[in-house]
Amino acid sequence: MKFPVALACLAGFALMGCTNHPSAQQTLVDDRHLVYEETYKAYAKAEEEYLNLLFNIERMPEEEELWIMKRDKMLELMQLKELMLNARAELDEAMRQWEMHMSDIQAEMKSAKIVKFNPNFTGDAARRTSPGQLLPGEINKK
Protein backbone atom coordinates (compact mmCIF):
# COMPACT_ATOMS: atom_id res chain seq x y z
CA MET A 1 0.00 0.00 0.00
CA LYS A 2 1.96 2.96 -1.31
CA PHE A 3 0.85 6.55 -0.93
CA PRO A 4 -0.23 7.55 -4.48
CA VAL A 5 2.22 9.88 -6.19
CA ALA A 6 -0.43 12.36 -7.35
CA LEU A 7 -1.86 12.64 -3.85
CA ALA A 8 1.63 12.97 -2.40
CA CYS A 9 2.29 15.91 -4.74
CA LEU A 10 -1.01 17.51 -3.80
CA ALA A 11 -0.32 16.94 -0.12
CA GLY A 12 3.14 18.45 -0.57
CA PHE A 13 1.55 21.47 -2.22
CA ALA A 14 -0.93 21.63 0.64
CA LEU A 15 1.89 21.57 3.16
CA MET A 16 3.82 24.33 1.34
CA GLY A 17 1.10 26.77 0.37
CA CYS A 18 0.09 29.83 2.37
CA THR A 19 2.99 29.61 4.81
CA ASN A 20 2.33 33.00 6.41
CA HIS A 21 -1.24 32.36 7.54
CA PRO A 22 -2.35 28.78 6.99
CA SER A 23 -6.09 28.43 6.61
CA ALA A 24 -8.14 26.15 8.81
CA GLN A 25 -8.58 23.84 5.83
CA GLN A 26 -4.84 23.65 5.24
CA THR A 27 -4.19 22.94 8.92
CA LEU A 28 -6.81 20.18 8.81
CA VAL A 29 -5.10 18.64 5.76
CA ASP A 30 -1.73 18.78 7.53
CA ASP A 31 -3.16 17.10 10.62
CA ARG A 32 -4.99 14.40 8.67
CA HIS A 33 -1.88 13.75 6.57
CA LEU A 34 0.19 13.19 9.72
CA VAL A 35 -2.47 10.87 11.19
CA TYR A 36 -2.56 8.88 7.97
CA GLU A 37 1.23 8.59 7.83
CA GLU A 38 1.41 7.41 11.44
CA THR A 39 -1.32 4.79 10.98
CA TYR A 40 0.39 3.61 7.80
CA LYS A 41 3.69 3.23 9.67
CA ALA A 42 1.96 1.33 12.49
CA TYR A 43 0.29 -0.96 9.94
CA ALA A 44 3.56 -1.60 8.10
CA LYS A 45 5.31 -2.43 11.39
CA ALA A 46 2.50 -4.81 12.46
CA GLU A 47 2.56 -6.43 9.03
CA GLU A 48 6.31 -7.02 9.34
CA GLU A 49 5.80 -8.61 12.77
CA TYR A 50 3.02 -10.78 11.35
CA LEU A 51 5.30 -12.01 8.56
CA ASN A 52 7.97 -12.83 11.13
CA LEU A 53 5.41 -14.81 13.10
CA LEU A 54 4.45 -16.75 9.97
CA PHE A 55 8.10 -17.54 9.36
CA ASN A 56 8.51 -18.75 12.96
CA ILE A 57 5.34 -20.87 12.72
CA GLU A 58 6.71 -22.46 9.57
CA ARG A 59 9.91 -23.34 11.43
CA MET A 60 8.17 -24.44 14.66
CA PRO A 61 4.55 -25.41 13.92
CA GLU A 62 4.16 -27.24 17.24
CA GLU A 63 4.51 -24.03 19.30
CA GLU A 64 0.99 -23.17 20.44
CA GLU A 65 2.03 -19.73 21.66
CA LEU A 66 3.03 -18.71 18.13
CA TRP A 67 -0.45 -19.60 16.84
CA ILE A 68 -2.05 -17.47 19.57
CA MET A 69 0.30 -14.60 18.74
CA LYS A 70 -0.60 -15.01 15.07
CA ARG A 71 -4.31 -14.70 15.82
CA ASP A 72 -3.74 -11.62 17.98
CA LYS A 73 -1.51 -10.03 15.36
CA MET A 74 -4.14 -10.70 12.68
CA LEU A 75 -6.76 -8.91 14.78
CA GLU A 76 -4.36 -6.01 15.30
CA LEU A 77 -3.71 -5.85 11.54
CA MET A 78 -7.43 -5.74 10.81
CA GLN A 79 -7.95 -2.94 13.34
CA LEU A 80 -5.00 -0.96 12.00
CA LYS A 81 -6.23 -1.46 8.44
CA GLU A 82 -9.63 -0.05 9.45
CA LEU A 83 -7.98 2.89 11.22
CA MET A 84 -5.77 3.54 8.20
CA LEU A 85 -8.73 3.46 5.82
CA ASN A 86 -10.67 5.86 8.07
CA ALA A 87 -7.66 8.18 8.29
CA ARG A 88 -7.36 8.10 4.52
CA ALA A 89 -11.04 8.93 4.07
CA GLU A 90 -10.66 11.85 6.50
CA LEU A 91 -7.56 13.03 4.61
CA ASP A 92 -9.41 12.87 1.30
CA GLU A 93 -12.33 14.86 2.73
CA ALA A 94 -9.99 17.46 4.26
CA MET A 95 -8.18 17.82 0.93
CA ARG A 96 -11.51 18.22 -0.88
CA GLN A 97 -12.49 21.00 1.54
CA TRP A 98 -9.09 22.64 1.13
CA GLU A 99 -9.38 22.51 -2.67
CA MET A 100 -12.83 24.11 -2.45
CA HIS A 101 -11.40 26.80 -0.18
CA MET A 102 -8.54 27.44 -2.62
CA SER A 103 -10.92 27.68 -5.59
CA ASP A 104 -13.07 30.14 -3.60
CA ILE A 105 -10.00 32.26 -2.90
CA GLN A 106 -8.97 32.13 -6.56
CA ALA A 107 -12.47 33.19 -7.63
CA GLU A 108 -12.38 36.07 -5.15
CA MET A 109 -8.99 37.18 -6.43
CA LYS A 110 -10.15 37.04 -10.05
CA SER A 111 -13.25 39.07 -9.31
CA ALA A 112 -11.22 41.62 -7.31
CA LYS A 113 -8.67 42.06 -10.12
CA ILE A 114 -11.24 42.64 -12.84
CA VAL A 115 -11.64 46.38 -13.26
CA LYS A 116 -14.52 47.16 -15.56
CA PHE A 117 -13.73 49.86 -18.07
CA ASN A 118 -16.33 51.70 -20.05
CA PRO A 119 -15.34 51.62 -23.73
CA ASN A 120 -17.23 54.87 -24.36
CA PHE A 121 -14.69 56.88 -22.37
CA THR A 122 -10.96 57.37 -22.93
CA GLY A 123 -8.01 57.77 -20.59
CA ASP A 124 -8.74 58.12 -16.88
CA ALA A 125 -12.42 58.65 -17.62
CA ALA A 126 -12.63 55.02 -18.80
CA ARG A 127 -12.89 54.03 -15.15
CA ARG A 128 -16.26 55.80 -14.96
CA THR A 129 -19.39 53.67 -15.23
CA SER A 130 -21.53 56.71 -16.02
CA PRO A 131 -20.80 60.27 -17.24
CA GLY A 132 -21.55 61.89 -13.89
CA GLN A 133 -19.58 59.46 -11.71
CA LEU A 134 -16.73 60.94 -9.68
CA LEU A 135 -13.49 58.99 -9.56
CA PRO A 136 -11.55 58.60 -6.31
CA GLY A 137 -9.73 61.84 -5.58
CA GLU A 138 -12.05 63.99 -7.70
CA ILE A 139 -14.10 66.68 -6.07
CA ASN A 140 -17.49 67.80 -7.29
CA LYS A 141 -16.72 71.28 -8.62
CA LYS A 142 -19.65 73.70 -8.60
N, C-alpha and C positions, 0 to 999 in steps of 0.2 A: 504494500500500500504506500505508494509514493505520493507526495504532495504534488498535484498537477502544476506543470511549469507555468501555464497561463495564469493560474490563480496565484502562484508564487510571485509572478511579476506584478500582478494587481495588488497583492498584499504589500509588496515592497514599495509600490507607488503610494499605497495608503499610509505606510509607515513614514514615508519621506515628506509627503505633501503638507502644506500649511504648518510649518514648524514653529512659527511664532505663536499662533493661537490655535491649537488643534480644536476642531469642533467636537461636539459630544459624539457625533457619529464616528468620527475618526478614532476617538479614544475607545469607543465600544469595539471597533474593528481590531484595534491593537490588543485590547484585553482578550477578545475571543480568539484571536490568532495565537496568543500565548497559551491560553487554555488548551486549544487544539494541539499545539506542539507538545505540551507537557503530557497530555493523554496519549498522544501518539508514541512518545518516548516510553511511557509506562507500558503501553501495549507491546511495543517492540521488545522491551526487556522481559516481560512475562512470556512472550512467545519464545524467546531464546531459552529461558529456563524450562519451558515446556518441552522444547526439542531436546534439551539435555536430559530431562527425565525420560523421554522416549528412548534415547540412546542407552541410558542406564537400565531401563526395563528390558531392552533387547539383550543386554549383557547379563542381567540377573533377573530373569522372569519370575523366580520363586520368591522374591522379596515383596511381601504384602504391603509394606510401608510405601514402596515406590508407586504401587497402584493407587493407594489412597492419595498420595501427593499428586499423582497424575489427575485424578478426579477433581481435587481441589484447584489445581492449576487450570484445568479446563473451565471450571466455573468462574475463576478469576478472569480468564481470557474473554469469556462471554460477557462478563460485566464491563470489562475495559473496552471491549468492542462497542457495546451499547453506549458507554460514556463518550467514546471517541466519535461515534456517529452523531450523537446529540450535539457535541461540541462543534462538529463540522456544520451541522444544520444551523446552529446559532451563528457561526462565523459567516456562512452564506447569507443569512438574513441581515446581519450587521453590515456586510459589504453591499447588499442591495440597498439598504437605507442610506449608506454613505454615498453610493453612486447617485441616488435620487437627490440627496443634499447637494452634491457637486453639480449636477445638472441644473438644479434650481439656482445655485450661485452663478453658474455660467449664463443662464437665461437673464438673471438680474443684471449682470455685467453687460450683456449685449444690449438690453433695453436702456441701460443708463448711458451707454456710449453713443447710441443713435441720437443724433441731433437733427431734428427735422428742419430742413431749409425750404423756404418758399421760393420756387423758381421764378416767380413774378418780380422779385426784388433782386438787386445786385449789391455786391459788397457787404458791408456790415448790416445793411437793411435786410439781407436775405434771412437773417435770424428771426425776423418779425413774422408772426403768423397772421397778422392783419395790419392794414395801413396805420392805424392809430396806436398800435402797441408800442409801449416804451421798452427799450432794452435796458438791462442792468447798467446803472451809472448815468442814464439819461434823466434829465429833469424836465418836467412838463413846463415849457416856456409859454407864458401868456403875455 
